[in-house]
Amino acid sequence: MSVSFSLEAAKQALRVNETIEACVNEAATTYRAEQGKNALLHIGHEPETLWHKIDHLLYLPILGLTRPRDLYYYQGDGLQALYGFTYKYLTLEHFLGQLSHLQVGYPLADALAYHYSQAWYSGKTPLVLFTDWHVKPHWCKEVSHSGHVTMWGRTMPGTRQLVLNGIGGYLLGIWNYPIDRYPYDAGSGRDRSLVERDLAASDPVQHL
């Protein structure tokens, strides 16, 4: 059975549009109040202007492109079919640069992750959680906190991650801990309480 994917349908189901608009507009309002109303020339006040640029970025992988500079050589009609024109790479590079000034990345990631989890697990049925502890090794030249990495048979820098999935297999959250922090068990009240504290203090999905 063939399965088709619709980016516009996914945006609607995950409430992407309203989430991005709310986060970006809130950050832009604060930034303009501090830096002046003309500080963000590539981030418009109107939602249509904002989405012209964001959609260009979202559709890049679908068109076989990987980054804005690929638009320099792009000759297709895919993006022009959406809005009647195609942004050049320099405009989108400036747009991304001004988004970075807003420091909207972490708030936006948290908000989108929240709606992602709600799309799969709305709370209408009991939620069953599957937990997975694993070690993520870090390859770095600087001195860093280290621990034993079983798969490599060596002591090296890394992170121990707690991954939560729902019954459908969709990701609910990832929490990072020091590499020498070991998974809790029934007899380890301290570790269990620390994990429960982290779960209670965060949104349904938290990416660190």
N, C-alpha and C positions, 0 to 999 in steps of 0.2 A: 504494500500500500504506500503510495507516494504521499508525502507530507509537505505542504507548502508553508512558507514563513512570510508573515506580513509585518514589516517593521512598524507600520502605522497602527496596526492592531495591537502589537506588543506595547507600544507607547501608551495606548489608551488603557489597556488592561493593568499596566503597572503604574498608571497615573504619572507618567514621566513628565508630560508637559506642565502640569500645574506645579509639580514639585520643583522642577528646574526654574520656572518663572519665579516662584516664591523665594527660593534661595538666592538667585542671582539679583533680583530686584531689591531684596532686603540688604544684601551686601553692597550693591551699587549705590543705594540711597545713602548709606552710612559713609561710603567712600567719597561721594560727591559733596556731602556736607563738610567733610574734612579738607578735601583737596580742591573744591571748586566744581561748579556744574559742568564745565567743559573738560573735566579730567578724563572721561571715558568716551572717546570719540567713536570707538568701534562697538560699543555696547549701547544699543539704542533704548529709548524709553518705551517704544511700542513693542508688544509681543511679536508682531509679524517680523520686525527687523531682527529681533533676537533669534527667532526660529529659522529665518533664512540662513543664518550662519551655522546654527547648531545642526540643522538637517544636512547641510553640506558635510559636516564632520561625521554624522551618524551614517551617512550613505557611502562614505569612502570605501569601507571593506566590501560592501555589496557590489561596488563597481570595480573591485580588484585593485583599489588604491590603498596605500598604507599610511600616508601622512600628507599634510596639506601641500608640501612642495611637489607631490606627484601631479597636482592640478596644472603645473606648468606645462606638462606634456599631454594632458588629457584632451582628447578630441571627440569624445562621445557625446551623446545627447541626453544621457540619463539624468543629470542634475538640471539641465535646462528644461526638461519635461516637467519638473516640479514647480519652478518659479518663473520660467521664461528667460532665465539667464544663469550663468555659472560664475561664481566668485573665483577670482584668481588666488593663487596660493599666498601672496603677500598680505591680502586682506584678512585671510583666516589666521595667518601667523600673528598679525597684530591683535586680532580678536582673542586668541589664546593667551597672548602676553598680558592683555588687560584683565582677562579672567584670573590669571595668576596673581595679579595685584590685589584682587578682591579676596584672595585666600578663601575661596568658596569650596575648595575641593573636599575637605573633611566633612563640613556640614551637609554638603550635597550628597556625598557618598552614604552618610548615615541615613538621610531621608529617603534616598532611593532604595537602600537596602531594606528599610522598614516596609515600604510598599511592596517590594519584591516578596518578602516573607508573607505579607498579608494576602498577596495574590494566590499563593499556593496553600496557605494554612490560615483560613479566615476566622477560626475559632468556633465554627459551627459544630465541629466534631472534636472529640478528645484528641489531644496531640501526643503522639508517641515520639520520643527522642532517641536517636542513635548517636552514641558518642564515640569518638576516635581520638586517641592521643598518638601523636607521632612527632618525630624529630625532623626539623628542617635544618640541614647543615649550611653554614655560611663559609664561603671561600673568600677570605680577606687577608690582607698583609698586616693589618694593624692588630695590636694586642686586644683581645676581646674575651668576654666571659665564655668559658669552654666547658664541655662535658663529653661523656662517652657517646659516640655515634655507632650503634651496633652494625648498621649496614656497611660501614667503612672499616669497622674494627679499629677505630682510633679515637683519640681525644682531640676535639677541635671545636671552634666556635659554632654556635647554633642557637636555635629557638625550639622550645617544646610547645606544640600547638594543640589546643583542644578544639576539635571540629564537631559541630552539632548538625545532624541532618534529621529531617522529618521522615515520616513513614513513606512518602513518595520519593525519597532520595534527594530532595531539593535542599540546598544549603540553607541553614538558619543562622549560623554564626561561627566565627573563628576568634579564639582568644589566644594571645601570645604570652608565654611565660619563660623564665630563665631555663636554659637547657638542662640544668641539674635539678629541676623541679619534677618530681615523679608523680604519676597519676595516683589519685586518691583511691583508697579501697574502703571496705566496710569498717576496718579498724583504725582508719586514719581520720579522726574527727577534725583535726586542724586543716588538712588539705581540702577535705570535703566542704568545710565551712567557707574557705577562701573562694572556691569555685562557685558556691551558691551565692556568695556576696557579689561576685562579678556578674553573674547572671541577673541578679535582682537589680543591680545598679545600672544596667545597660538597656538599650533598646532591644527588641526581639532579634535584630541582626546587628552585629557589630563587627566591622572589619578594621583591624589594626595593622 
